[in-house]
Amino acid sequence: MHLENKTIVITGASKGLGREIAIRLSQKKANMILAARTAALLQQVKAEIENLTGKTPLTIPCDISSEDDVSSMAVQINKNFQHIDVLVNNAGFADYQLSENLSNQGMRRHFEVNFFGAYYCIKALLPFLKQSDSGYILNIGSLFSRIALAENSVYAAAKFALAGFSEGLRQELKPSGIGVGLFLPGPIRTSFRENRGNTSLEIPKALMLAPQKVAATAEKMIRRQKKQVILSTWMLLALKARYG
């Protein structure tokens, strides 16, 4: 897939990996639609992209765990674009605690953002993807979709659910010509690591990935419409050796 003039939606685009992907793809002359909860941070990314490319992305404040917010996002997209080519479900949430210490509300929040949020976005935007001649959905999962550790069991469960859904959805959408990719990166050096609650679970810095490298891999997945990429297999083996 050539990215020039392709219309790409990214959730969780105001910081971390979502921001890195947004900036990277905007420099490939794609039409960017950026969604995130925090309007002020979205405006910062918007200004950065404008300075880099001269193009203005469409920014939409949206809590993807809210069906109403996602429906409103779809309405705004419909007012500006006839179709979209790529949906990147990147928004995520983690509060690493022992499951017995995590509130029921906290447990639900993991699934509302990491699973249901992606589901809502796919369902709302699928009609726009079906209007593309090269539609592609990239779900950002986690290496923890393949290994669960103490204190991230609920986060891992939500990501396991996203992985299973992605694999089934790929088969469902095959007749429509829409690809579904599942990206499973290891821990990334972003603010997401800093905002995951009080936890004793520490991943060695040597095992953490640079966000620029992860964003570059996401771009390759979109270009090649890859089904699944683990970044990386050696890290998965190292985590299993250390914590398994």
Kinemage of the C-alpha trace (Angstrom):
@kinemage 1
@onewidth
@group {chain A} dominant
@subgroup {mainchain}
@vectorlist {calphas} color= white
{ca met a 1} P 0.000 0.000 0.000
{ca his a 2} L 1.290 3.458 -0.924
{ca leu a 3} L 0.516 5.868 1.896
{ca glu a 4} L 0.326 9.114 -0.064
{ca asn a 5} L -3.240 10.485 0.054
{ca lys a 6} L -4.440 7.478 2.053
{ca thr a 7} L -6.808 8.386 4.874
{ca ile a 8} L -5.697 6.957 8.192
{ca val a 9} L -7.422 7.013 11.586
{ca ile a 10} L -5.314 6.560 14.717
{ca thr a 11} L -6.756 6.274 18.221
{ca gly a 12} L -4.706 7.205 21.255
{ca ala a 13} L -2.830 9.586 18.961
{ca ser a 14} L -2.012 12.324 21.468
{ca lys a 15} L 1.069 10.722 23.032
{ca gly a 16} L 3.284 7.663 23.181
{ca leu a 17} L 3.207 5.189 20.330
{ca gly a 18} L 0.084 6.713 18.770
{ca arg a 19} L 1.819 10.087 18.478
{ca glu a 20} L 4.915 8.487 16.951
{ca ile a 21} L 2.840 6.619 14.353
{ca ala a 22} L 0.842 9.764 13.545
{ca ile a 23} L 3.927 11.890 12.956
{ca arg a 24} L 5.634 9.181 10.919
{ca leu a 25} L 2.660 8.525 8.628
{ca ser a 26} L 1.891 12.226 8.187
{ca gln a 27} L 5.368 12.625 6.694
{ca lys a 28} L 4.405 10.028 4.080
{ca lys a 29} L 1.705 12.477 2.864
{ca ala a 30} L -1.216 10.535 4.302
{ca asn a 31} L -4.440 12.260 5.356
{ca met a 32} L -4.453 11.898 9.121
{ca ile a 33} L -7.422 11.638 11.480
{ca leu a 34} L -6.261 11.674 15.093
{ca ala a 35} L -8.444 10.687 18.039
{ca ala a 36} L -7.662 10.795 21.760
{ca arg a 37} L -9.288 11.778 25.048
{ca thr a 38} L -7.205 14.882 25.755
{ca ala a 39} L -7.947 17.747 23.369
{ca ala a 40} L -4.987 19.861 24.490
{ca leu a 41} L -2.470 17.101 23.733
{ca leu a 42} L -4.162 16.455 20.371
{ca gln a 43} L -3.676 20.114 19.497
{ca gln a 44} L 0.041 19.800 20.241
{ca val a 45} L 0.380 16.859 17.862
{ca lys a 46} L -1.698 18.714 15.274
{ca ala a 47} L 0.628 21.723 15.458
{ca glu a 48} L 3.701 19.505 15.175
{ca ile a 49} L 2.336 17.783 12.065
{ca glu a 50} L 1.393 21.132 10.521
{ca asn a 51} L 4.946 22.391 11.079
{ca leu a 52} L 6.468 19.243 9.601
{ca thr a 53} L 4.194 18.746 6.604
{ca gly a 54} L 2.132 21.864 5.991
{ca lys a 55} L -1.006 19.690 6.176
{ca thr a 56} L -3.610 19.917 8.922
{ca pro a 57} L -4.822 16.633 10.407
{ca leu a 58} L -8.396 16.246 11.571
{ca thr a 59} L -8.351 15.941 15.361
{ca ile a 60} L -11.290 14.483 17.283
{ca pro a 61} L -11.442 14.350 21.090
{ca cys a 62} L -12.834 10.885 21.782
{ca asp a 63} L -12.935 8.397 24.637
{ca ile a 64} L -13.090 5.138 22.699
{ca ser a 65} L -14.612 3.332 25.683
{ca ser a 66} L -17.736 5.470 25.143
{ca glu a 67} L -20.065 4.238 22.405
{ca asp a 68} L -21.497 7.772 22.105
{ca asp a 69} L -18.040 9.299 21.638
{ca val a 70} L -17.159 6.761 18.968
{ca ser a 71} L -20.456 7.370 17.157
{ca ser a 72} L -19.776 11.124 17.223
{ca met a 73} L -16.285 10.493 15.843
{ca ala a 74} L -17.786 8.542 12.939
{ca val a 75} L -20.156 11.430 12.205
{ca gln a 76} L -17.266 13.920 12.110
{ca ile a 77} L -15.249 11.667 9.831
{ca asn a 78} L -18.236 11.302 7.504
{ca lys a 79} L -18.483 15.096 7.227
{ca asn a 80} L -14.879 15.348 6.031
{ca phe a 81} L -14.086 12.114 4.156
{ca gln a 82} L -15.969 9.729 1.894
{ca his a 83} L -13.928 6.757 3.060
{ca ile a 84} L -10.974 5.726 5.194
{ca asp a 85} L -8.198 3.371 4.175
{ca val a 86} L -6.615 2.424 7.500
{ca leu a 87} L -7.783 2.230 11.115
{ca val a 88} L -5.069 1.940 13.755
{ca asn a 89} L -6.548 0.857 17.089
{ca asn a 90} L -3.765 2.053 19.342
{ca ala a 91} L -5.443 3.513 22.450
{ca gly a 92} L -4.684 1.493 25.555
{ca phe a 93} L -4.865 1.456 29.337
{ca ala a 94} L -2.963 -0.412 32.047
{ca asp a 95} L -3.039 -0.415 35.828
{ca tyr a 96} L -0.652 -3.130 36.919
{ca gln a 97} L -1.757 -4.674 40.206
{ca leu a 98} L -2.390 -8.089 41.642
{ca ser a 99} L -5.849 -9.035 40.426
{ca glu a 100} L -7.162 -9.420 43.996
{ca asn a 101} L -6.212 -5.770 44.662
{ca leu a 102} L -7.714 -4.370 41.457
{ca ser a 103} L -11.238 -2.992 41.840
{ca asn a 104} L -14.018 -4.385 39.683
{ca gln a 105} L -14.261 -0.947 38.091
{ca gly a 106} L -10.544 -1.056 37.312
{ca met a 107} L -10.935 -4.504 35.772
{ca arg a 108} L -13.766 -3.269 33.565
{ca arg a 109} L -11.735 -0.224 32.520
{ca his a 110} L -9.040 -2.514 31.094
{ca phe a 111} L -11.577 -4.266 28.890
{ca glu a 112} L -13.522 -1.104 28.020
{ca val a 113} L -10.426 0.554 26.547
{ca asn a 114} L -8.233 -2.317 25.367
{ca phe a 115} L -10.977 -4.497 23.899
{ca phe a 116} L -14.405 -2.879 23.674
{ca gly a 117} L -12.924 0.443 22.513
{ca ala a 118} L -11.288 -1.233 19.537
{ca tyr a 119} L -14.502 -3.147 18.840
{ca tyr a 120} L -16.602 0.035 18.909
{ca cys a 121} L -14.211 1.797 16.524
{ca ile a 122} L -14.159 -1.098 14.082
{ca lys a 123} L -17.932 -1.411 14.065
{ca ala a 124} L -18.475 2.341 13.628
{ca leu a 125} L -15.843 2.820 10.914
{ca leu a 126} L -16.245 -0.420 8.972
{ca pro a 127} L -18.655 1.172 6.459
{ca phe a 128} L -15.938 3.742 5.614
{ca leu a 129} L -13.280 1.029 5.285
{ca lys a 130} L -15.512 -0.909 2.902
{ca gln a 131} L -15.452 2.102 0.556
{ca ser a 132} L -11.658 1.795 0.226
{ca asp a 133} L -9.984 -0.369 -2.389
{ca ser a 134} L -7.295 -1.325 0.158
{ca gly a 135} L -8.910 -1.242 3.599
{ca tyr a 136} L -6.778 -2.336 6.547
{ca ile a 137} L -7.276 -2.508 10.310
{ca leu a 138} L -4.199 -2.580 12.547
{ca asn a 139} L -4.915 -3.608 16.123
{ca ile a 140} L -2.095 -2.771 18.509
{ca gly a 141} L -1.954 -5.627 20.951
{ca ser a 142} L 0.971 -6.489 23.173
{ca leu a 143} L 3.601 -9.097 23.748
{ca phe a 144} L 1.484 -9.707 26.841
{ca ser a 145} L -1.068 -11.205 24.465
{ca arg a 146} L 1.300 -14.183 24.496
{ca ile a 147} L 2.611 -14.187 28.071
{ca ala a 148} L 0.869 -12.957 31.231
{ca leu a 149} L 2.829 -11.945 34.317
{ca ala a 150} L 1.885 -11.309 37.933
{ca glu a 151} L 0.395 -7.816 38.317
{ca asn a 152} L -0.532 -7.526 34.630
{ca ser a 153} L -2.935 -10.468 34.478
{ca val a 154} L -6.027 -8.323 33.779
{ca tyr a 155} L -4.244 -6.162 31.194
{ca ala a 156} L -2.967 -9.347 29.541
{ca ala a 157} L -6.464 -10.840 29.568
{ca ala a 158} L -7.834 -7.818 27.694
{ca lys a 159} L -5.017 -8.032 25.160
{ca phe a 160} L -5.557 -11.790 24.775
{ca ala a 161} L -9.190 -10.958 23.947
{ca leu a 162} L -8.112 -8.409 21.330
{ca ala a 163} L -5.769 -10.962 19.770
{ca gly a 164} L -8.481 -13.589 19.501
{ca phe a 165} L -10.952 -11.091 18.077
{ca ser a 166} L -8.402 -9.917 15.501
{ca glu a 167} L -7.786 -13.431 14.239
{ca gly a 168} L -11.487 -14.172 13.850
{ca leu a 169} L -12.257 -10.754 12.355
{ca arg a 170} L -9.594 -11.344 9.706
{ca gln a 171} L -11.583 -14.310 8.441
{ca glu a 172} L -14.880 -12.419 8.608
{ca leu a 173} L -13.601 -9.484 6.553
{ca lys a 174} L -11.645 -11.470 3.988
{ca pro a 175} L -14.595 -11.541 1.519
{ca ser a 176} L -14.751 -7.724 1.757
{ca gly a 177} L -11.065 -7.367 0.896
{ca ile a 178} L -10.245 -5.709 4.219
{ca gly a 179} L -7.065 -6.859 5.921
{ca val a 180} L -6.676 -7.185 9.691
{ca gly a 181} L -3.273 -6.951 11.304
{ca leu a 182} L -2.301 -7.763 14.881
{ca phe a 183} L 0.836 -6.050 16.170
{ca leu a 184} L 2.364 -7.464 19.364
{ca pro a 185} L 5.174 -5.180 20.538
{ca gly a 186} L 7.052 -5.632 23.773
{ca pro a 187} L 7.322 -2.908 26.441
{ca ile a 188} L 7.976 0.506 24.906
{ca arg a 189} L 9.806 3.500 26.374
{ca thr a 190} L 6.797 5.860 26.458
{ca ser a 191} L 4.625 7.579 29.070
{ca phe a 192} L 2.389 4.488 28.986
{ca arg a 193} L 5.018 2.763 31.111
{ca glu a 194} L 4.907 5.626 33.612
{ca asn a 195} L 1.104 5.700 33.882
{ca arg a 196} L 0.425 2.067 34.698
{ca gly a 197} L -0.239 2.433 38.427
{ca asn a 198} L 1.730 1.324 41.469
{ca thr a 199} L 3.483 -1.891 40.584
{ca ser a 200} L 6.542 -3.859 41.560
{ca leu a 201} L 6.682 -5.342 38.061
{ca glu a 202} L 9.720 -3.864 36.364
{ca ile a 203} L 10.888 -4.727 32.875
{ca pro a 204} L 14.653 -4.334 32.389
{ca lys a 205} L 15.454 -1.257 30.310
{ca ala a 206} L 17.506 -3.430 27.965
{ca leu a 207} L 14.272 -5.179 26.977
{ca met a 208} L 12.334 -1.994 26.255
{ca leu a 209} L 11.765 -0.770 22.715
{ca ala a 210} L 12.312 2.694 21.269
{ca pro a 211} L 8.942 4.134 20.169
{ca gln a 212} L 10.439 5.196 16.831
{ca lys a 213} L 11.351 1.601 16.039
{ca val a 214} L 7.876 0.381 16.963
{ca ala a 215} L 6.253 3.094 14.822
{ca ala a 216} L 8.471 2.108 11.884
{ca thr a 217} L 7.319 -1.496 12.233
{ca ala a 218} L 3.683 -0.365 12.337
{ca glu a 219} L 4.243 1.519 9.084
{ca lys a 220} L 5.696 -1.598 7.447
{ca met a 221} L 2.703 -3.621 8.587
{ca ile a 222} L 0.339 -1.109 7.008
{ca arg a 223} L 2.286 -0.924 3.761
{ca arg a 224} L 2.447 -4.712 3.418
{ca gln a 225} L -0.904 -5.389 5.108
{ca lys a 226} L 0.747 -7.939 7.352
{ca lys a 227} L -1.401 -10.312 9.388
{ca gln a 228} L 0.757 -10.437 12.513
{ca val a 229} L 4.100 -9.188 13.759
{ca ile a 230} L 5.713 -9.918 17.123
{ca leu a 231} L 8.367 -7.374 18.134
{ca ser a 232} L 10.223 -9.329 18.892
{ca thr a 233} L 10.369 -13.106 19.301
{ca trp a 234} L 13.612 -12.963 21.265
{ca met a 235} L 11.986 -10.593 23.763
{ca leu a 236} L 9.081 -12.988 24.218
{ca leu a 237} L 11.537 -15.810 24.909
{ca ala a 238} L 13.503 -13.583 27.313
{ca leu a 239} L 10.354 -12.687 29.262
{ca lys a 240} L 9.336 -16.331 29.457
{ca ala a 241} L 12.820 -17.251 30.690
{ca arg a 242} L 12.846 -14.510 33.323
{ca tyr a 243} L 9.255 -14.690 34.564
{ca gly a 244} L 7.874 -17.982 33.250
